[in-house]
Amino acid sequence: MAKGAVYYNGILAGYLEKIATDQYVFSYTETYFHNPAMPAISLTIAKTRQVHENPILFPFFAGLLSEGINKDIQCRLLKIDETDDFTRLLRTAGEDTIGAITVTELND
């Protein structure tokens, strides 16, 4: 299914994938995971294990999304279903996000 690259201050930290309607996976890259100088991307996605799974879009990533009128505008301009937070994340969190994390869509 869909996949995105997750960056921490421009450094590739890992990959976020939507495997099924109710299965999301985030995995740190080998390089990032084994580098003790690099922090976890969030408190809820710790570097204590390399692969994290969740039945919904991780709340940390959902927190990067616009709300209200900005969400409406993004969905209308990008032709994204308003209930498809994962696609919206991949298409809107690539730059100008609040904080160190950006997410870019990967095409197969």
ABEGO torsion letter per residue (X at the ends): XBBBBBBBGGBBAEBBBBABAABBBBBBBAAAAABAABBBABAABBAABABBBBABBBAAAAAABBBEAAAAAAAAAAGBBAABAAAAAAAAAABGBBEABBBBBBBX
